[in-house]
Each structure stands twice: as structure tokens, then as C-alpha cells.
Amino acid sequence: MLFNYFKDSLRLIKKHSGFAALNLLGLSIGLVSCLLIILYVNFELKFDKFHKKGSDIYRVVMRQPGNQVMGSTSDWWIVSPAILKPTWEAEFPEIDQITRTINQSWIFKLSDQFVAERILIVDPEFFDIFSFPLKSGIKTEVFKELYSMVISQKMAEKYFGKEDPIGKIMVKNDGRQFYITGVLEKIPNNSHLQFDFLTSFSTLEALNGESLLNSNWLNNSYTTYLTLQKNTNLEQFDTKLRKYDVKGFNEKEWSFHLQPLYDIHFNRQIRGTGDMGTIYIFISIGFFIMFIACFNYMNLYIAHYRAHTKYISIKKIVGASRMQLVQQFLSESLLMVLFSYVISIFTVWLILPYFNDFLGQELEFSSIWNYQILLISLGVIMMMAIISGIYPAILLSKIQLAKAIKGGIEKFSKGGLLIKKAVVVIQFSVSILLIVFTFSVFKQLEYTGNKSLGYQKEHIIYMYAGPIRNKINAFKQELLKNANIAKVSASSGIPSQLGWSNIPVWEGQAEGENPFFYRLEVDYDFLELYEIELQDGRNFSKDILTDNGNAYILNRAAVERIGFKEPLGSKFGFKKKLGTVIGVTKDFHFESLHKPITPLGIGVAENGNFNYLSIKLNNEDFKNTLIHIEKAWKEIVPDNPLKYYFFDERLEQLYAKDQQLSKSLKYFSIMALFISCLGIYGLMSFSLKERTKEIGIRNVLGASFMNQLNLLTREILIILIFAAIIGGTIGWVFSSNWLNNFAYRSEMGIDIIIYSALITLVMTMVPISFKLLKSISANPVQSLRTE
């Protein structure tokens, strides 16, 4: 029976190929959008879930109430002491395996090229805990010898091509030779651990000439992961860790906690990079577009149902029941969705590389064959087939035999017309909702790009100062010989990447009052280079010897937090050492606009712990100036490749996720609007068929095209007004909730809804006008013969 249904459906599709092509287009666009969203959501939700022991892996995190992590409002820290591993192995029998990791920025020389990639130091247990399989090498032996190195497949291909890298030598810039003992399989993109090279802590200790066992509990720059013995009560063990005596942390109460591996990506409080809010937005968009595509099919089918009357009459004459007709039309709907799915699979394969480039993603087409995605796709196909086909099937199966034989059209009841129009209202409401949301995101990103941050961001490059930390002054002098270099400054951090936070001290500080302030250590040129304005007081000066290591400049947020009435001359400092406040800056945004401005203390030092070097360029001859910088770098540190970054591009990275959302919304809004226009085209087609005789009479009486257009599009305009009210209101609510993620946000106006409605109106009127022009141009004699 089902085979016969499909056979008849194929015959109908072939007979009405133009109509079928239009339906296929709408369904295919909807399915392409849904599949892209499914791939993205799957990528995000599958973060770190490729590890075989994933559900049993935990990251050790630390919490100190009131101590905000750099770049965060959270008091959770993902670092832990190096000595924690051997100590806990001895003290906690509940622990099965434990490994530490720490990132390093080493430079290697391979043949005649420098290698500066991501290096991760790990313990041997790393391969037992995590599922990073080796393509070459044996996991129990790769770190057996000192100075062993495991490299990723990507690095093996990059530096060795098709040659086997096992046994190859890589020379560190201090002359130490490392031997490649293993090659990893491709590291999944949805892993929070990303690295290019692995080496062992034994090697790190050999390089440093000191055992990590001798380090104290304040040496907490490491990340620790562990698995527990079977039958361990997680809640009881976590409680035990919270009460654990954290040796050496006596400034405030610290506590240890376990964070599940699967919680890492989406836990924004503990520096997760994922955002479940964005996931919910994409899932909602997927459902919206799916329903729009289904409603579009429904409207087009109803508009074209005259072509099915002969088929219905034949079926009814041979005794087909109404249920059999419903099943037949549902089979046709299912077949159309299946055809569309095949087309959409091929389309996704073609456009995915461009989609990845467009969004800055690394989605893989092979994921589409994952059994979970296939099951979801099957569910989407069945849902779309039922939603698309059920109403037309019920409607067409009601046609009376006498009417069907004559090929006449039964007038829809008021209820039927109302349903059909309601469907179109929903389509356009969703389209306008998406456009309003897109405008809001775009407007906020424009706001963040144009808002004055309180410092200069153009024509500045920066670099990490580690390789030249002991030769900064010589490097600065060499750079300043070039007239196109305006300023050079060394600092512990830069705006958007400050460095660290400390507990400050000040005169009159109440007992137990220990807030954490951001701390920035700079040289004398920093404020001038970034053009950070002072609200009160003066800048640091080389001529005032007491400034070095003793003078501080605070931002307004710090002054207000402390409660200084007369900040200039007040005593303030870090690490229980008081200095003197000599100035107060106007508040500047050293973090993204998602976050409010927080307290900051800036100190000056001639030879500070500088991590960054900032260079301000004049507006001329960038190319030769950069060549001069590279030449100066090579003269001072020839064994270290220079890597520099443009500061304004760094600031843009703060809003990378928002930019990704904005680009996605633009794409999906266009798709939703296009599908909706197909739906309105179907509604107009039906309306024109219903009023063919009326149009013919008006033509005979001399009605103009504009008069006909005004008359026939009146109901469309009413539909769009309702859609603008509904979609605009919901879009406004969505946008307001999203904008609440920003401490500093753009203002939403009614103009966004008006613009969205106008765009929808223009996009809608174009196909309608063409269709109407075709109907008006028809022979009036033929029109008047229409029943």
C-alpha cells in the first residue's frame, strides 16, 4: 500500500514539476538551515565528550570568595599548585589517577626554521586519563626518556610532510635537544585542551634544575585533572576537599572543588568559553525556520489544489476513502521532504567550508553521519512531513465528488481562510522577529566599535616581552631610531589583557576588608602611548625618583571602592607595601563592554615584571616600519621569532562570539524571509485564482495596475501589520534579554521594528507585483469564463 502511495506521489510530482520545484526550494532551504544549526549545536554540546572516561574526569578548581579572576567577575580559579599531585596521591586513596598540565611558550629550531607552537607539559598519566590516541608511538613509553616530545598530526604534516617524524631532533633555543617519540591522531576541535606539542614534567624539572616537589603551595600556575576510584562517593569526597587545609594561602580562605569535565565548556563562572544562551537561540531559530518551511509548503499546496481535483475525483470514483486520500497526500509530503533532505545534504557539503569561513567555525561534514544527528534528522523529516501535509491532506480530502469531476473550486470556509492567513502571519512574525534581533545585535556591535573606550586603539601593535625582558631598554632605544615609531612602552598587561589581581592595602583600611583590585605595572610611557586621560593629579615622571616602585595612579572605580575623599597624596599599595597616589584616571574600559569597569591600581617601575611591549606607530609607511621592528628584534634576540599583534584586532576578539551570532542571524534571517516570501506568493496565487473573474471584469472596465494592486494587496498589508506587531514585540523582548549581557549597551528604538517591517514589505511586494502583473495581463475573455 505504501509503495502505491509513493508511486502515485511521484506521478503527481512529475506532472506538476514547476509547482513541485517551488516546494522543493522552500523545503530544501529550510532543511539546509536546520542541518547547519544541528551541526553547530552538536559541535558545541559534544565538547570534550570524545574521551572514553569523560564522565569520570574532573578538573580541580579553587575558590576564594571575593578574589575575582583576571578578566572575570568570578572568584573561581582553574589553577592549582604543582605540589598538589604528589601530596594528594599520598593523602587521598579515593584518587585513581591524577595529572597536571601547564602551557609553555618555548622556541625550537628545526633545520633552518623556528618553531613556536602551543606546548603542553603533562604527567605520564595524561594518556590514561584522556583519550588522545597516538598515531605513532606507545603511550607508556613516549615520556620514558627525558627531552621526549609528542607532536600533533597537524604539526607532523606541517614540519615533516610525508616523512616519518619519529626520532627527529628539535633543538630548543637554549641548545637542548628534544627527540620526537610519538605522533598524535587529529585533536578534535571541540576539546578544551588544544596543543601542538606534549612533553613531560620530568623534562621541565630537568630544564629548571629543580624538582617541583620543592615548590610551595603558592606556585599555583598548573591545571590538575583526576579520576576517582570506583564506588567513591563524589559528594563526600568533594566535601572533604572543601575542608582541606590549603597550606600557604593565608590571606583569605581558599577551598578546593571538583569540576566535571563535561561542565568545563559551558560554565561561564569558571572561565568556560561556551554559551548555552547562544545554543538556545540557534535551536529556536532552527525550529522557527522549520515551521516557516512547513507553512510555506502548506500554503503553496493549497494555492495549487485545483490541479489535484481530477486526481481526487478518480480516486473517489474507484472507492478511495477519505482516510486513504489523507494518507496519499501525507505520502506525497513525506516524499517531497525526503527529496529536499537529499538536496540539502548535498548543499551542506558544498557550502560548509564557506559557512565555516563566514562564522569562523570548524564544523565537519562527517558529523552529519553521526547516529545521533541521523536520528535528529529523521525526527525533523517526519515532523516536517506531518506539519506540511496534514492540513492540505484533510482539506483536499473533503472536496465533494461532483465538484471534483467538474474541476471546480470549492470556496473555503471562513475558518479555513482564517487558518491559512494565520499561518502566513506566523511566517512573517518569525521573519520580522529574526530581523529585529539581527538589527539589535548589529546595533550593539556597532556601539561597541564606536564607543570611546577611554584610550587609543588604532596604530598600536603589541608583542610578548618574555624573550627580551632583560633587554627591553636596548630594544626600545633601537626602535625609537625610526621616525615612524611614536612611542614604545613595557607593561605587565595591556587594556583587554591586564595580567593579574591582588589584594590592595590603603591607609584607614578596615580590618577584614580585602577586596581584589586589578594591578597593572607599567613604565613611564604607558599612559601617553595609550592616551589614557587623567582626571586628577599627574602622570609618572622619571624626574621624580620616588615614583619608581612607590607611586600609584588609580581609576575612578578604585577611588569609589576605597572611599577616598581626597585621593591625591593618600597611601595605597599592594603586597602590604604602601605607596602614594599621585593621580586618578578617567574610567576606561580595560575589559569588554559585557562587564562593568572594576577597580584598578597602576604602579610604575623602571625594571618591572613586564610581559608586554606596546609600540605606537605614526600613520605613515607601516610596511617599512614593521621591517625595522623585525630587524631590531633579530639583532637583540636572533634565536626567537618575532610575533606581533595589532591591538585593535585584539579588541575585536572580545566580541568574537557576538560577531558570530550577528553573522548567523543575518544568514538565517535572509533564509526565513525568502521562504516566507514563497509562502506569500502561494497565498497571492490562491487569492488571484479565487478572484480571476473579478480581475477580468475590472480589466474590461479599465482599472489601472496600481488600482488593482492596492485592492488585491490590502489583505497582505493587514497580515504584515499584524506580523510586525507580533514579531516586533517578541523580537524586542529577545533583544532586550540578549542586551542584558552587556554592562554598556545601545538603546533600542521603535525604528528597529519599523525598518524590519519595511524590509519585509519590500521583499514581499516584489514577487506579488510580478504575479499580479501576469494575472492582469491575461486575456479578459478567458478570465470571465472562470467559475
C-alpha positions in Angstrom: 0.0 0.0 0.0 2.8 2.4 1.0 4.6 1.7 -2.3 1.4 2.6 -4.2 1.1 5.8 -2.3 4.7 6.7 -3.2 4.2 5.7 -6.8 1.2 7.9 -7.2 3.0 10.7 -5.4 5.9 10.5 -7.9 3.4 10.7 -10.7 1.8 13.8 -9.3 5.2 15.5 -8.6 6.3 14.7 -12.2 3.0 16.0 -13.6 3.2 19.3 -11.7 7.0 19.7 -11.9 7.0 23.6 -11.7 4.9 23.6 -8.5 7.0 20.7 -7.1 10.2 22.6 -7.8 8.9 25.7 -5.9 8.0 23.4 -2.9 11.4 21.7 -3.1 13.1 25.0 -3.0 11.3 26.2 0.2 11.8 22.8 2.0 15.4 22.5 0.9 16.3 26.0 2.1 14.6 25.2 5.5 16.4 21.9 5.8 19.8 23.3 4.9 19.4 25.9 7.6 18.3 23.2 10.1 21.2 20.9 9.2 23.7 23.7 9.7 22.2 24.6 13.0 22.2 20.9 14.1 25.9 20.6 13.1 26.8 23.7 15.2 24.7 22.7 18.2 26.1 19.2 18.1 29.7 20.6 17.9 29.1 22.7 21.0 27.2 20.1 23.0 29.8 17.4 22.2 32.7 19.4 23.7 35.1 17.0 25.4 32.8 14.1 25.1 35.1 12.0 22.9 37.1 10.9 26.0 36.3 7.4 27.0 36.5 8.2 30.7 34.9 11.6 30.1 32.1 11.2 32.7 34.7 10.2 35.3 37.2 13.0 34.7 37.3 16.1 37.0 39.3 19.3 37.0 40.5 20.6 40.3 39.4 24.2 40.8 40.0 26.6 43.6 37.7 29.2 45.1 38.5 32.3 47.2 35.4 34.4 47.9 36.0 38.0 46.8 39.1 37.2 44.7 38.0 37.8 41.1 39.9 36.0 38.4 41.6 38.1 35.7 39.0 39.2 33.1 36.1 37.8 35.1 33.7 38.6 37.9 34.1 35.1 39.2 36.0 34.0 42.2 36.7 30.5 40.8 40.2 29.7 39.7 41.2 26.8 37.4 44.8 26.7 38.5 46.2 24.7 41.4 49.7 24.2 42.9 52.3 21.9 41.3 52.8 20.1 44.6 49.1 19.1 44.8 49.6 16.0 42.7 52.1 14.1 44.8 50.5 15.3 48.0 47.0 14.2 47.1 48.3 10.9 45.7 49.7 10.2 49.2 46.7 11.5 51.2 43.6 10.5 49.2 43.1 6.8 48.4 39.9 7.8 46.6 42.0 9.2 43.7 42.6 6.7 40.9 44.8 8.8 38.6 45.9 12.4 38.5 47.8 14.6 36.0 48.9 18.2 35.9 49.2 20.4 32.8 50.8 23.7 32.1 51.2 25.7 28.9 54.7 26.8 27.8 55.9 29.2 25.1 59.2 27.6 24.1 61.0 28.2 20.8 62.6 25.4 18.8 64.7 25.4 15.7 64.0 22.7 13.1 66.5 22.8 10.2 66.5 26.5 9.2 63.1 27.5 10.6 61.8 28.5 14.0 59.0 26.6 15.7 56.9 28.5 18.1 53.7 26.5 18.7 51.4 25.5 21.6 53.3 23.3 24.1 51.6 21.5 26.9 53.6 19.9 29.8 51.9 16.8 31.2 52.4 13.9 33.5 52.6 10.3 32.2 49.0 9.6 33.5 47.7 12.1 30.9 47.3 9.4 28.3 45.5 7.1 30.7 43.0 9.8 31.8 42.4 11.5 28.4 41.6 9.8 25.1 44.1 11.4 22.8 45.2 8.4 20.8 48.7 8.1 19.3 49.1 7.6 15.6 52.7 6.6 16.1 54.4 5.6 19.4 53.5 3.7 22.5 51.8 5.8 25.2 53.6 4.1 28.1 57.0 4.8 26.5 56.8 8.2 24.9 57.9 10.0 28.0 60.3 7.3 29.2 63.3 9.4 28.5 64.0 13.0 29.3 63.6 15.5 26.5 61.0 13.4 24.7 58.4 15.2 22.6 55.0 14.1 21.3 53.6 16.2 18.4 50.2 16.5 16.9 49.3 15.1 13.4 48.9 18.7 12.2 52.4 19.7 13.3 53.9 16.5 11.8 52.4 17.3 8.4 53.4 21.0 8.7 57.0 20.4 9.5 57.8 17.0 8.2 55.3 16.4 5.3 55.0 12.7 4.5 58.3 11.9 6.3 58.1 9.9 9.5 58.9 12.3 12.3 59.7 9.6 14.9 63.3 10.0 16.1 63.7 13.5 14.6 65.5 16.1 16.7 64.1 19.5 17.6 66.6 22.0 19.2 65.3 24.4 21.8 66.7 27.9 21.7 68.9 27.2 24.7 70.6 24.4 22.8 68.7 21.4 24.4 67.8 18.7 22.0 64.3 17.1 22.1 63.5 13.8 20.4 60.1 13.1 18.8 58.8 9.9 20.3 55.1 10.0 19.3 52.6 11.5 16.9 49.0 12.1 18.0 45.9 11.5 16.0 44.0 14.6 15.0 42.9 16.5 18.1 39.1 17.2 17.9 38.3 20.9 17.5 35.7 20.6 20.3 38.2 19.9 23.0 39.0 22.5 25.7 42.6 21.2 25.6 44.3 22.4 22.5 48.0 21.9 21.9 50.6 21.1 19.3 53.4 19.5 21.4 53.5 17.5 24.6 56.4 16.9 26.9 56.8 15.7 30.4 57.1 17.4 33.8 60.3 15.4 34.3 61.7 17.2 31.3 60.5 20.6 32.8 62.2 19.8 36.1 65.5 18.9 34.3 65.3 22.2 32.4 64.7 24.2 35.5 67.2 22.2 37.5 64.8 21.9 40.4 62.1 19.4 41.5 58.6 20.6 41.6 58.4 18.7 45.0 60.4 21.6 46.4 57.9 24.2 45.2 55.4 25.7 47.7 51.7 25.9 47.7 51.8 29.4 46.2 53.3 28.0 43.0 49.7 27.6 41.6 50.0 28.0 37.8 49.1 24.5 37.0 45.8 22.8 35.9 45.1 19.4 37.6 42.8 16.7 36.4 41.9 13.4 38.1 39.7 10.3 38.1 38.3 8.6 41.2 38.3 5.0 42.3 35.1 3.1 41.5 32.4 3.3 44.2 33.8 6.7 45.5 31.1 8.9 46.8 31.6 12.1 44.8 29.7 14.3 47.2 31.5 13.1 50.3 34.9 13.5 48.5 34.1 17.0 47.3 33.1 17.9 50.8 36.5 16.5 52.1 38.3 18.7 49.5 36.4 21.8 50.6 37.6 21.3 54.2 41.2 20.5 53.1 43.8 22.7 54.7 45.2 24.8 51.8 48.7 25.4 53.0 50.2 28.8 52.5 47.0 30.6 51.4 46.6 32.7 54.5 45.3 35.9 53.0 41.8 34.5 52.7 40.0 31.2 52.9 40.7 29.1 49.8 38.9 25.8 49.1 39.3 23.1 46.5 36.4 21.7 44.4 36.0 19.2 41.6 34.5 20.3 38.3 33.2 17.6 35.9 34.9 17.6 32.5 31.6 18.0 30.7 30.9 21.1 32.7 34.0 23.0 31.6 32.9 24.4 28.3 29.6 25.9 29.3 30.4 27.0 32.8 31.0 30.7 32.3 31.5 31.2 36.0 34.7 29.0 35.8 36.0 30.5 32.6 34.0 28.4 30.2 34.0 29.6 26.6 30.7 28.2 25.6 27.3 29.9 25.9 24.1 27.9 26.4 22.2 31.1 25.7 23.5 31.1 22.2 22.7 27.4 21.8 19.1 28.1 22.8 19.0 30.9 20.3 20.2 28.7 17.5 17.8 25.9 18.4 14.9 28.4 18.4 16.0 29.7 15.0 16.1 26.1 13.7 12.5 25.5 14.9 11.4 28.8 13.5 12.8 28.1 10.1 11.5 24.6 10.1 7.9 25.8 10.8 8.2 28.6 8.2 9.3 26.0 5.6 6.4 23.7 6.5 3.8 26.5 6.5 5.2 27.6 3.1 4.6 24.2 1.7 1.2 24.2 3.1 0.2 27.5 1.6 1.7 26.6 -1.8 -0.1 23.3 -1.9 -3.4 24.9 -1.0 -2.9 27.6 -3.6 -2.3 24.9 -6.2 -5.0 22.5 -5.2 -7.1 23.0 -8.4 -4.5 20.7 -10.1 -5.4 17.9 -7.7 -9.2 17.9 -8.2 -9.1 15.5 -11.2 -6.9 13.1 -9.3 -9.2 13.3 -6.3 -12.3 12.6 -8.4 -10.7 9.5 -10.0 -9.7 8.2 -6.6 -13.2 8.7 -5.1 -14.9 7.1 -8.2 -12.8 3.9 -7.6 -13.8 3.9 -4.0 -10.9 5.6 -2.1 -11.9 6.6 1.4 -11.1 9.9 2.9 -8.5 8.4 5.1 -6.8 6.8 2.1 -6.7 10.2 0.5 -5.2 11.7 3.6 -2.6 9.0 3.6 -1.9 9.6 0.0 -1.3 13.4 0.4 0.9 12.7 3.5 2.9 10.3 1.5 3.5 13.0 -1.1 4.5 15.4 1.6 7.0 12.8 3.0 8.4 12.2 -0.4 8.9 15.9 -1.0 10.7 16.3 2.4 12.9 13.3 1.6 13.8 14.7 -1.8 14.6 18.0 -0.1 16.7 16.3 2.5 18.9 14.7 -0.1 19.3 18.1 -1.8 20.1 19.7 1.5 22.7 17.1 2.3 24.5 17.8 -1.0 24.1 21.6 -0.5 25.5 21.5 3.0 28.5 19.5 1.7 29.1 22.3 -0.9 28.6 25.3 1.3 30.0 24.1 4.7 33.6 25.3 4.0 32.3 28.8 3.2 29.9 28.7 6.2 32.9 27.8 8.4 34.9 30.7 7.0 31.9 33.0 7.3 31.4 32.2 11.0 35.0 31.3 12.0 33.9 27.8 12.8 35.4 24.4 12.2 32.4 22.2 11.7 33.0 18.9 10.0 30.6 17.4 7.4 31.4 13.9 8.5 29.5 14.7 11.7 26.3 14.6 9.7 26.5 10.8 9.6 26.7 10.5 13.4 23.9 8.3 14.5 22.5 10.9 16.9 22.4 13.5 14.1 20.8 11.0 11.8 18.1 10.3 14.4 17.5 14.0 14.9 17.4 14.4 11.1 14.9 11.6 10.9 12.7 13.3 13.5 12.9 16.6 11.6 11.9 14.9 8.4 8.9 13.2 9.9 7.8 16.3 11.8 8.1 18.4 8.6 6.2 15.8 6.5 3.3 15.7 9.0 3.2 19.5 9.6 3.5 20.3 5.9 1.0 17.7 4.7 -1.7 17.2 7.4 -3.8 20.4 6.8 -3.7 20.2 2.9 -4.5 16.5 3.2 -7.5 17.0 5.4 -8.7 19.9 3.3 -8.4 18.3 -0.1 -9.9 15.0 1.0 -13.1 16.9 1.8 -13.7 18.1 -1.8 -17.1 16.8 -3.0 -17.0 14.3 -5.9 -19.4 16.4 -8.0 -17.1 19.5 -7.7 -14.0 17.4 -8.3 -15.4 15.9 -11.5 -16.2 19.4 -12.8 -12.7 20.6 -11.8 -14.4 23.4 -9.8 -13.0 25.1 -6.7 -14.8 24.8 -3.5 -14.8 28.1 -1.6 -13.0 27.9 1.7 -15.0 28.4 4.8 -14.2 31.4 6.9 -12.5 29.2 9.4 -10.3 27.7 6.6 -9.4 31.1 5.3 -8.6 32.3 8.8 -6.2 29.3 9.4 -4.5 30.0 6.1 -4.0 33.7 6.9 -2.9 32.9 10.4 -0.2 30.6 9.0 1.1 33.5 6.9 1.0 35.8 9.9 3.1 33.3 11.9 5.6 33.1 9.0 6.1 36.8 8.7 6.1 37.3 12.5 9.0 34.9 12.8 10.8 36.6 9.9 10.3 40.1 11.5 11.4 38.7 14.9 14.7 37.4 13.4 15.3 40.7 11.5 14.6 42.8 14.7 17.0 40.6 16.7 19.6 40.9 13.9 19.3 44.7 13.9 19.7 44.7 17.7 22.8 42.6 17.6 24.3 44.6 14.7 23.5 47.9 16.5 25.2 46.7 19.7 28.3 45.6 17.9 28.3 49.0 16.1 28.0 50.6 19.5 30.9 48.6 20.9 33.0 49.5 17.9 32.3 53.2 18.1 32.1 53.8 21.8 35.0 55.7 23.3 36.9 53.2 25.5 39.0 55.9 27.1 42.2 55.1 25.3 43.8 55.0 21.8 43.3 51.7 20.0 44.5 52.4 16.4 48.1 52.2 15.1 49.3 50.2 18.1 50.9 46.8 17.9 52.0 44.7 20.8 54.1 41.6 21.4 55.0 39.3 24.3 58.1 40.7 26.0 59.4 37.4 27.5 62.3 36.8 25.1 63.6 40.4 25.6 62.6 41.0 29.2 66.2 41.6 30.2 66.9 43.8 27.1 63.8 45.9 26.9 65.6 49.3 27.2 68.0 48.4 24.4 65.2 47.3 22.2 63.2 50.4 22.9 66.1 52.6 22.0 66.7 50.8 18.8 63.0 51.1 17.8 62.8 54.8 18.6 65.5 55.5 16.0 62.8 55.1 13.4 60.8 58.3 13.0 57.6 56.4 12.2 57.6 54.9 15.8 56.0 57.5 18.1 56.1 55.6 21.5 57.3 52.3 23.0 56.1 51.1 26.4 56.6 48.0 28.5 53.9 46.8 30.9 52.7 43.8 32.8 49.5 43.9 30.8 47.6 45.8 28.2 43.9 47.0 28.1 41.8 43.9 27.5 44.5 41.7 28.9 45.7 43.2 32.2 47.6 40.5 33.9 46.7 39.8 37.5 44.8 41.0 40.5 45.9 41.5 44.1 44.6 42.5 47.5 45.4 46.2 47.9 46.2 48.0 51.1 45.5 51.6 52.0 45.6 54.0 54.8 42.5 53.7 57.0 41.6 50.2 55.7 39.1 48.4 57.9 40.0 45.1 59.4 38.8 42.2 57.2 38.2 44.4 54.2 40.2 42.7 51.5 38.8 43.3 48.0 40.8 42.3 45.0 41.9 45.1 42.6 43.3 44.7 39.1 47.0 45.5 39.2 49.0 46.9 36.3 52.7 47.6 36.4 54.0 49.9 33.6 56.9 52.1 32.6 56.8 55.9 32.3 55.4 55.9 28.7 52.4 53.7 29.1 49.7 56.3 29.8 50.9 58.6 27.0 51.1 55.7 24.5 47.5 54.6 25.1 46.4 58.2 25.6 44.7 57.4 28.9 43.5 60.7 30.3 44.0 61.8 33.9 41.0 63.3 35.7 43.1 64.5 38.6 46.8 64.6 39.5 49.8 63.9 37.3 51.5 61.2 35.3 54.5 59.1 36.4 57.8 61.0 35.9 61.4 59.8 35.5 62.5 63.1 37.1 60.8 62.3 40.4 62.9 59.4 41.7 60.4 58.5 44.4 57.8 57.5 41.7 59.8 54.3 40.9 58.0 51.5 42.8 56.2 53.9 45.1 53.7 55.9 43.1 50.3 54.8 42.1 47.5 56.0 39.7 44.0 54.7 40.4 40.9 54.7 38.2 37.7 56.2 39.4 36.2 52.8 40.3 39.1 52.2 42.7 38.7 55.6 44.3 35.0 55.0 44.8 35.5 51.4 46.1 38.0 52.6 48.7 36.1 55.8 49.6 38.9 58.2 49.2 37.6 61.8 49.6 40.9 63.3 48.7 42.8 60.6 46.7 45.9 62.6 45.8 48.5 62.0 48.4 46.7 59.1 50.0 48.5 56.0 50.9 47.8 53.0 48.7 49.7 49.9 47.6 49.9 46.1 47.0 51.5 43.2 48.9 51.2 45.2 52.2 53.6 47.9 50.9 52.1 51.4 50.9 52.9 53.9 48.2 51.4 57.3 47.3 48.5 58.1 45.0 49.7 60.7 42.5 46.8 60.6 40.0 43.4 59.4 39.1 42.4 58.4 35.6 39.1 58.8 33.9 37.4 55.4 33.9 38.5 53.4 30.8 37.2 50.1 29.6 40.1 47.7 30.1 37.7 44.7 29.7 34.9 44.1 27.2 31.7 46.1 27.4 30.0 43.0 28.8 31.5 43.9 32.1 31.3 47.0 34.3 34.5 48.9 35.0 36.2 47.5 38.1 38.9 48.9 40.4 42.4 49.2 39.0 45.7 50.3 40.6 48.6 51.3 38.2 52.1 51.3 39.5 55.4 52.3 37.8 58.7 50.5 37.8 61.8 51.0 35.7 62.6 47.3 35.6 59.3 45.7 36.4 57.8 42.3 35.7 56.9 43.3 32.1 55.0 40.8 29.9 54.1 43.0 27.0 55.7 45.6 24.8 53.4 48.1 23.0 54.5 50.1 20.0 52.6 53.2 18.7 53.1 53.9 15.0 52.7 57.1 13.1 50.3 57.0 10.2 53.0 56.6 7.5 54.9 53.8 5.9 53.6 50.9 8.0 55.4 48.3 5.9 58.9 49.6 6.3 58.3 50.4 10.0 57.4 46.8 10.6 60.5 45.7 8.8 62.5 47.9 11.1 60.9 46.4 14.1 61.7 42.8 12.9 65.3 43.8 12.2 65.8 45.3 15.6 64.2 42.2 17.2 66.6 39.8 15.3 69.6 41.8 16.3 68.8 41.5 20.0 67.2 38.0 20.2 68.1 36.2 16.9 67.0 32.8 18.2 63.4 33.9 18.9 60.9 34.6 16.1 59.0 37.8 16.4 55.2 37.6 16.8 53.3 40.8 16.9 49.6 41.6 17.0 47.5 44.6 16.2 45.8 46.0 19.3 42.5 46.9 17.6 42.2 43.4 16.3 42.7 42.1 19.8 39.8 44.2 21.0 37.6 42.8 18.2 38.3 39.3 19.6 36.5 40.3 22.8 33.3 40.2 20.8 34.1 37.2 18.6 31.1 35.3 19.9 28.8 38.2 19.3 30.1 38.7 15.8 29.5 35.0 15.1 25.9 35.4 16.3 25.4 38.5 14.2 26.6 36.8 11.0 24.5 33.7 11.7 21.4 35.8 12.3 21.9 37.7 9.0 22.1 34.4 7.1 19.2 32.8 8.8 17.0 35.9 8.7 17.5 36.1 4.9 16.6 32.4 4.6 13.5 32.8 6.7 12.3 35.9 4.8 12.9 34.2 1.5 10.9 31.2 2.5 8.1 33.5 3.8 8.0 35.3 0.5 7.5 32.0 -1.2 4.6 31.4 1.2 3.0 34.8 0.4 3.5 34.1 -3.2 1.4 31.0 -2.7 -1.3 33.0 -0.8 -1.4 35.5 -3.6 -1.7 32.8 -6.2 -4.7 31.4 -4.4 -6.2 34.8 -4.0 -5.8 35.6 -7.7 -7.4 32.3 -8.7 -10.3 33.0 -6.4 -10.8 36.4 -8.0 -9.9 35.7 -11.6 -13.4 36.7 -12.9 -13.3 39.9 -10.7 -9.9 40.8 -12.2 -11.2 40.2 -15.7 -14.2 42.5 -15.1 -12.0 45.3 -13.7 -9.7 45.0 -16.7 -12.7 45.4 -19.0 -13.9 48.4 -17.1 -10.4 50.0 -17.4 -8.9 49.6 -13.9 -5.2 50.5 -13.7 -2.4 48.3 -12.5 -2.0 50.4 -9.3 -5.7 50.3 -8.5 -5.7 46.5 -8.9 -2.5 46.3 -6.8 -4.0 48.4 -4.0 -7.2 46.4 -3.9 -5.6 42.9 -4.1 -2.7 43.6 -1.6 -4.9 45.1 1.1 -5.2 41.8 3.0 -1.4 41.2 2.6 -0.7 44.6 4.2 -3.1 43.8 7.0 -1.2 40.5 7.5 2.1 42.3 7.6 0.8 44.8 10.1 -0.3 42.0 12.4 3.1 40.2 11.8 5.0 43.4 12.6 3.2 43.9 15.9 3.6 40.2 17.0 7.1 39.6 15.6 8.4 43.1 16.6 7.2 42.7 20.2 8.7 39.3 20.6 11.9 40.3 18.9 12.1 43.3 21.2 11.9 41.0 24.2 14.5 38.7 22.8 16.8 41.6 22.0 16.4 43.2 25.4 17.3 39.9 27.2 20.4 39.5 25.0 21.5 43.1 25.6 21.3 42.4 29.3 24.6 40.5 28.8 26.3 43.9 28.4 27.1 46.3 31.2 27.1 49.0 28.5 24.5 48.7 25.8 22.9 50.5 22.9 19.4 51.9 23.2 16.7 50.1 21.4 14.2 52.3 19.4 10.9 51.6 17.7 12.8 52.3 14.5 14.2 48.8 14.5 10.8 47.3 14.2 9.8 49.8 11.5 12.9 49.0 9.5 12.3 45.3 9.9 8.7 45.7 8.7 9.7 47.8 5.7 12.3 45.3 4.6 9.7 42.6 4.8 7.2 44.7 2.9 9.6 45.4 0.1 10.8 41.8 -0.2 7.1 40.7 -0.2 5.8 43.2 -2.8 8.3 42.3 -5.5 7.1 38.7 -6.2 3.5 39.8 -5.6 3.7 42.5 -8.2 5.1 40.2 -10.8 2.3 37.7 -10.1 -0.4 40.3 -10.2 1.0 41.8 -13.4 0.8 38.4 -15.0 -2.9 38.0 -13.9 -3.9 41.5 -15.1 -2.2 40.9 -18.5 -4.3 37.7 -19.0 -7.0 37.7 -21.7 -10.2 39.1 -20.1 -12.3 36.7 -22.1 -10.6 33.7 -20.5 -10.9 35.4 -17.1 -14.6 36.0 -17.4 -15.2 32.3 -18.3 -13.7 31.2 -14.9 -16.2 29.8 -12.5 
